[in-house]
Amino acid sequence: MPLSIRGRIALLVLALLLPMNALIVAAIVKLDRLSTDAEYSRLQYTASVIASAVEARLTQYLAAARVLAASPALFADDLNAFRLQASAAFPNIPDAWPVLSTPDGQEIMNLYPLPALPSLPRRSPEGQALGRRAFETKSPVIGGVYRGAASRRWLSTIEFPIFRDGKPFLSLTIAMTAEGFSRLLDAQHLPEGWITGIADRQGRYVARSISNAASEGQPVSEGWKATLQHPGITHFKSLEGEPVANANEVSPLSGWTVAVAEKQSALEAPVLTTLRWAIATGFAVSLLSLFLAVLVARRITRPILELERKASALVSGEPATFSERLPEIGRVWDALQLAVTERQRLEHDLRLSEEMLRTAAEGARFGAHDYDAVARRMHWSPELARLLGVDDTARSGTSWRTGLSFIHPGDREDVQAALHEIVKGGNPAYELEFRIVRQDGEVRWVLDRGQLIKDPQSGRTVRVTGIVIDITERKLAELRQQMLLKELSHRVKNTLAIVQSIAMQTLRATKDPSQFAGVFEARLMSLASAHSLLTQRAWEGADLGDIVRAAIAPFVSSAGQSAFQLSGPSTDIPANSTITLALMLHELLSNAAKYGSLSVPGGRVTISWRVTEAGDGGRVYLHWKEEGGPPAAEPARRGFGTRLLTMGTEQLGGEIAISFEASGLCCDLNFPLPASQMKPGTGWSYSI
């Protein structure tokens, strides 16, 4: 069995330096061991860093899939809206895209830029098998590498099953190109001669850093295949047939193995350099006596100890500088600096990815929770903590009872009963709507959608994960819609009652059917005009000036341009008074057109009003005056118009005074105005 380099160094040093150079021999052996161990640690650390980067990318895609799978547009069968959401979730990720397919493998949406096809294809057999496994396990599945049916590229996929009413509904697939993971490996900027690779559970390459061969989807070397799923340092021959030292790191999320290998020749090069230096030094030390040998030994051991001390400071994040003329020790220092720099860069990328996910959660107003049923502890995301209105520092390690305390007392018992039935049932997915009470006392509506993770052996629930979405605005919109329907029903009934009353009173006052039709139609038009004003203001009332202008509009064409003069401040009239006031003005205008100032050329009607403060509200004073027409004469009998004015005044809660003067009819009406309708306004006048 051939001796190792360490052994050869020991024999040569012992033969050359003799026993008096034992200190130097010990230093060389220690340097060899430290150099090899440092290189192994560097390989293992780099493999761990790259595996963390792969985990971060898979976690990002899995989080995006979880958010998309909870989209209301998906359950409303609105594929166009869902496509927009999916495109927004993957705006600048060329190496991944979502695919939506039926449980039997027929694609119904694929965001990959496919050429024009008459219809979307069925998924490949490998993709269908992964989709079936996801529905069987009722949880997301990360598969190995296979060639996509539509893109014909080597892909790895995350299969996310979606259930509706407890039955398989759709399969959401996040397709990830092997080239994307290859670019991730190439971006690490590893030393010359290093080889990195990612292998799936079946022993096929997901990606490999050597770009001179298309490795995606190809079997790994026999040596590496024998060590898959086993972390640590191993030795075997690469695909190119060269002996390598290999560091494995296994991804717990996907089961993939990430490896970083260095050629054995490159690993031994620093030691051979040290060997040559040691031989020369040994000859010199042998000639210069034991004193010089001691000096050389100190020269070797001092930088090693200094390197060890500086390396500890560098790894712990403290600022450290190291200058050494020995190339081997300098290379180890450079390698440590590179590894620490790469770790800091990857940590920054991970924080950036988490920040992007947090931004998406804040924009969509959802938070995530995870309950450990074994430890009976609950963990919240920062977004959920903010949704509950609690301190972000209290989001980890919260008890189940503390989480339930935020549920509204009126919903707490129902939610507990529903969760109990979900845990007992066979369907791991659940969806609940209930109210919460934030720490500041505010009540909000939320949608809790998640799934149960059970132990495959015992079937016992071990974890409950999910997201909580704020749906308060939706609930308030539903409540407003219900109130609007009730209000609409009430107003329709009132309007029908008014129409019925107008019809009966008009019929009672007019015997001629043709005359009845004209009078009734005019009164309905006045009622419709008042409704239009109220509709424009969502039935919150109407401005008094708008009411007056709408009332005189039908009489302008026949009466002439100078027949009306209006003046008064901007004043809001409540909705329940608007229709009454409009009908009263119409009766006064109709009377003026038949018998008063509007019945002759040159006649004029002046309408003015003012508002004064009175008690908790105000009071409106409206003055009607006719001029230029025949003298006003009090009618012999009390007609419908007079009764309508009297009843309208009673409904307004006001007072009315009508005087029949030689210049024309005068009418003074005043009625109260609620405090909510009082507002400062400037007077205005309007004449046509």
C-alpha positions in Angstrom: 0.0 0.0 0.0 1.6 3.3 -1.0 2.4 5.8 1.6 0.4 9.0 1.9 1.9 12.4 1.2 2.0 13.0 4.9 3.9 9.8 5.5 6.3 10.6 2.6 7.0 14.0 4.1 7.7 12.5 7.5 10.1 9.9 6.1 12.0 12.4 3.9 12.2 15.0 6.7 13.4 12.4 9.1 16.0 11.1 6.7 17.3 14.5 5.8 17.1 16.5 9.0 18.1 13.7 11.5 16.7 13.5 15.0 17.9 17.0 15.9 15.4 18.4 13.3 12.4 16.7 15.0 10.8 20.1 15.7 10.7 20.9 12.0 9.3 17.5 11.2 6.5 18.0 13.7 5.8 21.4 12.2 5.6 20.0 8.7 3.3 17.2 9.7 1.0 19.6 11.6 1.0 21.9 8.6 0.0 19.0 6.3 -2.8 18.0 8.7 -4.1 21.6 9.1 -3.9 22.3 5.4 -5.8 19.1 4.5 -8.4 19.6 7.3 -8.8 23.3 6.3 -9.4 22.2 2.7 -12.0 19.6 3.8 -13.7 22.2 6.0 -13.6 24.6 3.2 -15.2 22.1 0.8 -17.9 21.1 3.4 -18.6 24.7 4.3 -19.0 25.7 0.6 -21.3 22.7 0.0 -23.4 23.9 3.0 -23.6 27.4 1.7 -24.6 26.3 -1.8 -27.2 23.9 -0.3 -28.6 26.9 1.7 -28.9 28.8 -1.6 -30.7 25.9 -3.2 -33.0 25.7 -0.1 -33.7 29.4 -0.3 -34.7 29.2 -3.9 -36.9 26.2 -3.4 -38.5 27.9 -0.4 -39.2 31.0 -2.4 -40.9 29.0 -5.2 -42.8 27.0 -2.6 -44.0 30.1 -0.8 -45.1 31.6 -4.2 -47.0 28.4 -5.0 -48.7 28.4 -1.6 -49.9 32.0 -2.2 -51.1 31.2 -5.7 -52.9 28.1 -4.6 -54.9 30.2 -2.1 -56.0 32.7 -4.8 -59.8 33.3 -4.8 -59.7 33.8 -8.6 -58.6 30.1 -8.9 -61.6 28.9 -6.9 -63.9 31.2 -8.9 -62.7 29.6 -12.2 -61.4 33.0 -13.3 -58.3 31.9 -15.2 -57.6 35.4 -16.7 -57.4 37.0 -13.2 -55.3 34.0 -12.0 -53.0 34.4 -15.0 -52.4 38.0 -14.0 -51.6 37.0 -10.4 -49.3 34.3 -11.5 -47.5 36.6 -13.9 -47.1 39.1 -11.1 -45.7 36.4 -8.8 -43.0 35.5 -11.4 -42.1 38.9 -13.1 -38.3 38.6 -13.3 -37.7 34.8 -12.8 -36.7 33.4 -16.2 -35.8 30.1 -14.8 -39.2 29.2 -13.3 -42.8 29.5 -14.3 -46.2 28.2 -13.1 -48.2 25.6 -14.9 -51.8 24.8 -14.1 -53.2 21.4 -15.1 -56.1 19.1 -14.3 -55.6 16.1 -11.9 -55.3 13.8 -15.0 -52.3 15.8 -16.4 -54.0 18.0 -19.0 -52.4 21.5 -19.0 -54.9 24.4 -18.9 -52.4 27.2 -18.3 -48.7 27.4 -19.0 -46.8 30.7 -18.6 -43.8 29.3 -20.5 -43.5 31.1 -23.9 -44.6 28.2 -26.0 -45.0 28.5 -29.9 -48.5 28.7 -31.3 -50.3 25.4 -30.6 -53.9 24.4 -31.2 -54.1 23.3 -27.6 -51.9 22.8 -24.5 -50.3 19.4 -24.3 -50.6 16.8 -21.6 -47.9 16.6 -19.1 -45.0 14.2 -19.5 -45.4 10.8 -17.7 -42.9 11.8 -15.1 -44.8 15.0 -14.4 -48.1 13.2 -14.2 -46.5 10.7 -11.7 -45.3 13.5 -9.5 -48.8 15.2 -9.6 -50.4 11.9 -8.6 -48.0 11.5 -5.7 -48.8 15.1 -4.5 -52.6 14.3 -4.5 -52.0 11.0 -2.7 -49.9 12.6 0.0 -52.0 15.8 0.0 -48.9 17.9 0.4 -46.4 19.6 -1.9 -43.8 17.4 -3.6 -40.4 18.4 -5.0 -39.4 16.0 -7.8 -36.3 15.0 -9.6 -35.1 16.1 -13.0 -36.9 15.1 -16.2 -37.6 16.5 -19.7 -40.7 18.7 -19.9 -43.4 17.7 -22.4 -43.9 21.2 -23.8 -40.6 23.0 -23.3 -38.4 20.0 -24.1 -36.0 21.3 -21.4 -34.7 19.5 -18.4 -36.9 20.5 -15.5 -37.4 20.0 -11.8 -40.8 20.7 -10.5 -42.7 21.6 -7.3 -46.1 19.9 -7.4 -48.8 21.7 -5.3 -52.1 19.8 -5.1 -55.3 22.0 -4.8 -58.5 20.6 -3.4 -62.0 21.9 -3.6 -64.7 20.5 -1.4 -62.3 17.8 -0.3 -61.7 16.5 -3.9 -58.7 17.0 -6.2 -59.4 20.2 -8.1 -56.2 21.4 -9.9 -52.5 20.7 -9.9 -50.3 23.8 -9.6 -46.7 23.1 -10.9 -43.7 25.4 -10.4 -41.4 24.3 -13.3 -37.7 25.1 -12.6 -35.2 24.8 -15.4 -32.0 22.8 -14.8 -30.1 25.7 -16.4 -31.3 28.0 -13.6 -29.6 25.8 -11.0 -26.5 25.6 -13.2 -26.3 29.4 -13.3 -26.7 29.4 -9.5 -23.6 27.1 -9.3 -21.6 29.1 -11.8 -22.4 32.3 -9.8 -20.5 31.0 -6.8 -17.1 31.9 -8.4 -15.3 28.9 -6.9 -11.6 28.3 -7.1 -10.1 26.7 -10.3 -10.4 23.0 -10.4 -13.4 22.8 -8.1 -16.5 20.9 -9.3 -20.0 21.5 -7.9 -23.1 19.4 -8.6 -26.7 18.9 -7.6 -28.2 15.4 -7.8 -31.8 14.2 -7.3 -32.8 11.1 -5.3 -32.5 8.9 -8.4 -28.9 9.8 -9.0 -29.3 12.1 -11.9 -27.7 15.5 -12.3 -30.0 18.5 -11.7 -27.1 20.8 -12.4 -23.2 20.7 -12.7 -20.7 23.5 -12.7 -18.5 22.0 -15.5 -20.0 23.6 -18.7 -18.2 21.6 -21.3 -20.7 18.8 -21.1 -24.5 18.7 -21.0 -24.9 17.1 -17.6 -28.5 17.9 -16.8 -30.6 14.7 -16.5 -27.5 12.4 -16.9 -26.5 9.8 -14.3 -23.9 10.8 -11.8 -20.6 8.9 -11.4 -20.8 5.5 -9.6 -18.6 6.8 -6.8 -20.9 9.7 -6.1 -24.1 7.7 -6.5 -22.9 5.3 -3.7 -22.6 8.2 -1.3 -25.8 10.1 -2.1 -28.0 11.1 0.9 -24.9 10.8 3.1 -23.4 14.1 4.2 -19.6 14.4 4.8 -16.3 14.0 3.0 -15.8 11.1 0.6 -13.3 10.1 -2.1 -14.0 8.6 -5.5 -13.4 9.2 -9.2 -15.4 11.9 -11.1 -17.2 11.4 -14.4 -13.9 12.4 -16.1 -12.1 9.6 -14.2 -10.0 11.8 -11.9 -9.7 11.1 -8.2 -11.5 13.8 -6.2 -12.2 14.7 -2.5 -16.0 15.3 -2.3 -18.1 17.1 0.3 -21.8 16.1 0.4 -24.7 18.2 1.9 -28.3 16.9 1.7 -31.2 19.3 1.3 -33.9 18.3 3.8 -36.6 20.1 1.8 -36.1 18.3 -1.6 -33.8 15.3 -0.7 -31.3 16.5 -3.3 -27.6 16.1 -2.7 -25.3 19.1 -3.2 -21.6 18.3 -3.6 -18.4 20.3 -3.9 -15.4 18.3 -5.1 -11.7 19.2 -5.6 -9.3 17.2 -7.7 -6.9 15.2 -5.5 -4.0 16.6 -7.4 -5.0 20.2 -6.7 -5.6 19.2 -3.0 -2.1 17.8 -2.7 -0.3 20.6 -4.6 0.1 22.9 -1.5 1.5 19.9 0.5 4.0 19.1 -2.3 5.1 22.7 -2.3 5.6 22.5 1.4 7.5 19.3 0.9 10.0 20.9 -1.5 10.3 23.9 0.9 10.9 21.5 3.8 13.7 19.6 2.0 15.6 22.7 1.2 15.1 24.0 4.7 16.2 20.7 6.1 19.5 20.7 4.3 20.1 24.2 5.4 19.2 23.4 9.0 21.4 20.3 9.0 24.3 22.5 7.9 23.7 25.3 10.2 23.2 23.3 13.3 20.4 22.7 15.8 20.1 26.4 16.5 19.1 27.2 12.9 16.7 24.2 12.9 14.9 25.6 16.0 14.6 28.9 14.2 13.2 27.3 11.1 10.7 25.3 13.2 9.5 28.5 14.9 9.3 30.1 11.5 6.9 27.4 10.4 4.8 27.0 13.5 4.3 30.8 14.2 2.3 31.6 11.1 0.2 28.4 11.5 -0.8 29.5 15.0 -1.3 33.0 13.8 -3.4 31.7 10.9 -5.5 29.7 13.4 -6.1 32.7 15.6 -6.9 35.1 12.7 -9.2 32.5 11.0 -11.3 32.2 14.2 -11.7 36.0 14.3 -12.6 36.1 10.6 -15.3 33.4 10.9 -16.8 35.1 13.9 -17.2 38.3 11.9 -14.4 40.4 13.5 -12.1 42.5 11.3 -8.8 40.6 10.7 -5.8 41.1 8.4 -3.1 38.5 7.8 0.1 38.8 5.8 2.4 35.8 5.3 5.1 35.1 2.7 4.5 31.4 2.8 2.3 30.7 -0.3 0.6 27.7 1.2 -0.6 29.5 4.3 -1.4 32.6 2.2 -3.6 30.4 0.0 -5.4 29.0 3.0 -6.0 32.5 4.3 -7.3 33.6 0.8 -9.6 30.6 0.7 -11.0 31.4 4.2 -11.6 35.0 3.2 -13.4 33.9 0.0 -15.6 31.4 1.9 -16.6 34.1 4.5 -17.3 36.6 1.7 -19.4 34.1 -0.2 -21.3 33.2 3.0 -22.0 36.9 3.7 -23.2 37.4 0.0 -25.5 34.4 0.3 -26.9 35.6 3.6 -27.6 38.9 2.0 -29.4 37.2 -0.9 -31.4 35.2 1.5 -32.4 38.3 3.4 -33.4 40.0 0.1 -35.5 36.9 -0.8 -37.2 37.0 2.6 -37.8 40.8 2.2 -39.4 40.2 -1.2 -41.7 37.5 0.3 -42.5 39.8 3.2 -43.4 42.7 0.8 -45.7 40.3 -1.1 -47.3 39.3 2.1 -47.8 42.9 3.2 -49.3 43.8 -0.2 -51.7 40.9 -0.1 -52.4 41.4 3.6 -51.7 37.9 4.7 -49.6 36.3 7.4 -48.4 32.7 7.9 -48.6 30.5 11.0 -47.1 27.1 11.9 -48.2 25.0 14.9 -46.0 22.2 16.2 -48.6 19.7 17.6 -45.8 17.7 19.4 -44.3 20.6 21.2 -47.6 22.5 21.4 -46.1 25.7 20.3 -47.2 28.1 17.5 -45.0 30.3 15.4 -46.2 33.4 13.5 -44.8 35.4 10.6 -44.1 39.1 11.3 -47.0 39.9 8.9 -49.4 37.8 11.0 -48.1 39.5 14.2 -48.9 42.9 12.6 -52.3 41.7 11.5 -53.1 40.7 15.1 -51.6 44.0 16.4 -49.1 42.3 18.7 -45.4 42.9 19.2 -43.3 41.1 16.5 -40.9 39.8 19.2 -43.8 37.7 20.7 -44.5 35.8 17.5 -42.3 32.7 18.2 -43.1 30.0 20.6 -46.7 31.1 21.3 -49.1 28.6 22.9 -52.2 27.3 21.1 -54.4 28.8 23.8 -52.8 32.3 23.2 -53.5 32.0 19.5 -57.2 31.1 20.2 -57.5 34.1 22.5 -57.4 36.4 19.4 -60.5 34.8 18.0 -63.7 36.8 18.6 -65.7 35.3 21.6 -68.7 34.9 19.4 -66.8 32.7 16.9 -64.3 31.0 19.2 -66.4 28.0 20.1 -67.4 27.3 16.4 -63.8 27.6 15.3 -62.6 25.2 17.9 -65.3 22.7 17.0 -64.5 23.1 13.3 -60.7 22.5 13.9 -61.5 19.5 16.0 -63.5 18.0 13.2 -60.7 18.8 10.7 -58.1 17.1 12.8 -60.3 14.0 13.1 -61.2 13.9 9.4 -59.2 12.5 6.6 -58.8 15.7 4.6 -55.7 17.6 5.6 -56.7 20.9 3.9 -59.0 23.3 5.7 -60.5 26.8 5.2 -62.3 28.9 7.9 -63.7 32.4 8.1 -64.0 34.1 11.4 -63.5 37.3 13.3 -60.5 38.3 15.3 -60.0 40.9 18.0 -56.7 42.8 17.6 -54.8 43.7 20.7 -56.1 47.3 20.4 -59.7 46.1 20.4 -60.4 46.4 16.6 -62.5 43.6 15.2 -61.4 42.2 11.8 -62.6 39.4 9.5 -60.0 36.8 8.4 -59.8 33.8 6.2 -57.6 31.0 7.6 -56.6 28.5 4.9 -54.0 25.8 5.6 -53.3 22.1 5.9 -52.4 19.4 8.4 -49.2 17.4 8.2 -49.5 13.9 9.7 -47.0 11.3 10.7 -47.0 8.6 8.0 -46.7 5.8 10.5 -49.2 6.7 13.2 -51.5 9.1 11.2 -51.3 11.6 14.1 -51.3 15.3 13.2 -47.8 16.7 13.9 -48.0 20.1 12.3 -50.6 22.6 11.2 -49.5 25.3 8.7 -51.4 27.9 6.9 -52.0 31.5 5.9 -54.4 34.1 7.4 -55.8 36.7 4.9 -57.6 39.9 6.0 -61.0 39.8 4.3 -62.6 42.7 6.4 -63.2 44.8 3.3 -64.9 42.0 1.5 -67.1 41.3 4.5 -68.0 45.0 4.9 -68.8 45.2 1.2 -71.2 42.2 1.6 -72.8 43.9 4.6 -73.1 47.2 2.6 -74.7 45.3 -0.2 -77.3 43.7 2.1 -78.1 47.1 3.6 -78.4 48.6 0.2 -80.8 45.9 -0.9 -82.9 46.5 2.2 -82.8 50.2 1.7 -83.7 49.8 -2.0 -86.7 47.6 -1.1 -87.9 50.2 1.4 -87.5 53.1 -1.0 -89.3 51.1 -3.8 -92.2 50.5 -1.5 -92.3 54.2 -0.5 -92.1 55.3 -4.1 -95.0 52.9 -5.1 -97.0 54.3 -2.2 -96.4 57.9 -3.5 -97.3 56.9 -7.0 -100.4 55.2 -5.8 -101.4 58.3 -3.8 -100.7 60.7 -6.7 -102.7 58.5 -9.1 -105.7 58.3 -6.7 -105.7 62.0 -5.9 -105.2 63.0 -9.6 -108.1 60.7 -10.6 -110.3 62.1 -8.0 -109.6 65.7 -9.1 -109.9 65.1 -12.9 -112.8 63.4 -14.7 -111.5 63.6 -18.2 -109.1 60.6 -19.0 -107.0 62.6 -21.4 -106.6 65.4 -18.8 -105.8 62.8 -16.2 -103.0 61.3 -18.3 -101.3 64.7 -18.8 -101.5 65.8 -15.2 -100.5 62.3 -13.9 -97.5 62.1 -16.3 -96.3 65.6 -15.2 -96.4 64.7 -11.6 -94.6 61.4 -12.2 -91.9 63.3 -14.2 -91.4 65.6 -11.2 -91.1 62.5 -8.9 -88.6 60.9 -11.4 -86.6 64.1 -11.5 -86.3 64.1 -7.7 -85.2 60.4 -7.8 -82.5 61.3 -10.3 -81.1 64.0 -8.0 -81.1 61.6 -5.0 -79.4 58.8 -7.1 -76.6 61.2 -8.0 -75.8 61.6 -4.3 -76.4 58.0 -3.3 -79.7 58.9 -1.6 -77.9 61.0 0.9 -79.9 64.1 -0.1 -79.8 66.9 -2.7 -78.9 70.5 -3.0 -81.9 72.9 -2.7 -80.8 74.8 -5.7 -80.7 71.6 -7.8 -84.2 70.7 -6.6 -85.6 74.1 -7.7 -83.8 74.0 -11.1 -85.1 70.4 -11.7 -88.6 71.5 -10.8 -88.8 74.5 -13.2 -87.0 72.7 -16.1 -90.3 71.4 -17.8 -91.8 75.0 -17.7 -88.8 76.9 -19.2 -89.6 76.2 -22.8 -93.1 77.4 -22.6 -92.7 80.3 -20.2 -89.8 82.1 -21.8 -86.2 82.9 -20.8 -86.8 85.6 -18.2 -89.7 83.9 -16.5 -87.7 82.7 -13.5 -85.4 84.3 -11.0 -83.7 82.1 -8.3 -81.5 83.1 -5.4 -80.3 81.4 -2.2 -77.3 79.7 -0.6 -76.1 76.1 -1.3 -78.1 73.9 1.1 -78.4 70.2 1.4 -81.9 68.8 1.9 -82.3 65.3 3.5 -83.4 62.5 1.2 -86.8 62.0 2.9 -87.6 65.7 2.3 -86.3 66.0 -1.3 -89.2 64.2 -2.9 -91.8 66.0 -0.8 -90.3 69.4 -1.7 -90.1 68.6 -5.4 -93.8 67.6 -5.6 -94.8 70.8 -3.7 -92.8 73.0 -6.1 -94.3 71.1 -9.1 -97.9 71.9 -7.9 -97.0 75.6 -7.5 -95.5 75.7 -11.0 -98.5 73.8 -12.5 -100.9 76.2 -10.9 -98.8 79.2 -12.2 -98.8 77.7 -15.7 -102.6 77.2 -15.6 -103.9 80.2 -13.7 -101.0 82.4 -12.6 -98.1 84.5 -13.9 -96.8 81.7 -16.2 -100.1 81.6 -18.1 -99.5 84.9 -19.8 -96.5 86.4 -21.7 -94.3 88.6 -19.5 -95.2 86.8 -16.3 -92.4 86.0 -13.8 -91.8 83.7 -10.8 -89.3 84.6 -8.1 -88.1 81.8 -5.8 -85.7 82.7 -3.0 -84.6 81.0 0.2 -82.4 81.5 3.2 -81.1 79.3 6.0 -80.9 80.4 9.7 -79.5 78.6 12.7 -82.2 77.2 15.0 -81.5 75.1 18.1 -79.3 72.0 17.2 -79.8 72.5 13.5 -81.2 75.2 11.2 -84.4 76.3 9.4 -85.0 76.9 5.7 -87.3 79.9 4.6 -88.5 79.6 1.0 -90.4 82.5 -0.6 -92.5 82.1 -3.8 -93.8 85.2 -5.5 -95.6 85.5 -8.9 -95.7 88.8 -10.8 -96.9 90.1 -14.2 -99.9 87.7 -14.3 -103.6 87.9 -13.5 -104.6 88.7 -9.9 -104.6 85.7 -7.7 -108.0 84.6 -6.4 -108.7 82.1 -3.7 -110.3 79.0 -5.2 -113.9 78.1 -4.3 -113.0 74.6 -3.3 -109.9 72.9 -1.9 -108.3 70.9 -4.7 -105.5 68.3 -4.8 -102.8 70.9 -5.1 -103.8 72.6 -1.9 -104.0 69.3 -0.1 -100.6 68.2 -1.4 -99.1 71.5 -0.1 -100.7 71.0 3.3 -99.7 67.4 3.6 -96.2 68.1 2.3 -95.7 70.8 4.9 -96.8 68.4 7.6 -94.3 65.8 6.3 -91.5 68.4 6.4 -92.5 69.4 9.9 -92.8 73.0 8.8 -95.2 75.9 8.3 -96.8 77.4 5.1 -98.6 80.6 4.3 -100.3 81.3 1.0 -101.6 84.7 0.1 -103.7 85.7 -3.0 -102.6 89.2 -4.0 -103.4 91.4 -7.0 -99.8 91.0 -8.3 -100.0 87.2 -8.1 -99.8 84.2 -5.7 -97.3 84.4 -2.8 -96.3 81.4 -0.8 -93.9 81.3 2.3 -92.7 77.9 3.4 -90.3 77.2 6.3 -89.2 73.8 7.7 -86.4 72.5 10.0 -83.0 71.3 8.7 -81.0 68.7 10.7 -77.6 69.8 12.1 -75.9 67.3 9.8 -77.1 69.2 6.7 -75.9 72.6 7.9 -72.8 73.8 6.0 -71.3 77.2 5.3 -72.2 78.4 1.8 -72.2 81.6 -0.3 -75.3 83.0 -1.7 -76.0 82.9 -5.5 -78.7 83.9 -7.9 -79.8 82.3 -11.1 -82.2 83.6 -13.7 -83.4 82.2 -17.1 
